[in-house]
Amino acid sequence: MGRVRRPANNSSALQAFAFAKILAIPSAKGPFPERSLIHGLVAGFLADFAATAGEWAKRSIGAVEQRPDDISKATPDLQALVRVAQLGYNRTYRR
């Protein structure tokens, strides 16, 4: 369970770090200012990824903590399955 809790606990810190980096880009005096667009895109991706991993970890922790001792009596989380279907649909067919 510790491996699942780690992303949940770290996601806010990673988002804040990426956000601070994005805000610093316009005033950056580094050796390659022409790379600021790429840095912004990568930082945005990392922030989104951290948020997604943190949300997944929080949902997973809740699901595992609420499962019955006899796993054969567990019921599927229909909201989670609908969400997965919607995400798959959006990524596959909506362009």
N, C-alpha and C positions, 0 to 999 in steps of 0.2 A: 504494500500500500504506500510505502514511502516513495517509490518511484512515480506513483501517480500524484502524490501530494506535492512533489517538488515543482512541476510545471504550474500547478495551481498557485503556489506561493510565490513563484518567481515571475509570473506573467506581468504583474503590475510594474515590477521593477524594470523588466525588459522594455515594456511599452514606454515608460518614462525616459529611459536611456535613449531609445530611438527617437522619441519626440524631441528631446534636448538636442540631439545631433542634427535633426532636420532644421530646427530653429537656428542653429549655428551656421548652417551652410551659407546663407547670403553674406555673412560677414567673415567667412573663413579666409584666412590669408595663407593657406597652404601652398605647396609648390605646384599643384595641379588644379587651379580653380575651374578649368574647363570640365572637370569630372563631377562638378556639383550636381548635375542632373542625374547622373548614374548613382551617386551617393544617396540622393533623395529617394530615388526609386527603390534602392536596396533597403534603406532604412525603413521606408514605408512597408515593404514586404515583411521585414523582420518584425515590425510592430504588429502587423496583422497576424502573422504566424504565432507570435507570442500570445496575442489575445485569443486566438482560436485554440491553441494548446491549453491555455489556462481554463477556458470555458469547458473544453472537453474533460479536463481533469476534474473540475468541480462536479460536472454531471456524472462522471464515472464513479467518483467517491460516493456520491449519494446513492447511486444504483447498487454499488457493492455493499454499502452499509445497510441497505434496506432489503437485501435479498434474504429469502428464507434459508434456514439451515439445510433443508432438503432442496437442493437446486432444481430437482425435477418438478417442484411445485411453484417455481418462479414463473411469473407472467411477463411477456414482453412489454417494453415501454413503447406504447403505440405512438406517442408524441415524438419520440426519438426516431422511430422508423419513418414516420411521415416527414420529419425534417430531413432525413437522409435521402428520401425519395425526391423531395423538393430540391435539395442541393444538386443531386445528380441530374435532375431535369434541367435546372437552370444552367448548369455548366455544359450540358450536352446539346441542348436544343435552342437556347436563347443566345444569340450572338449579336 
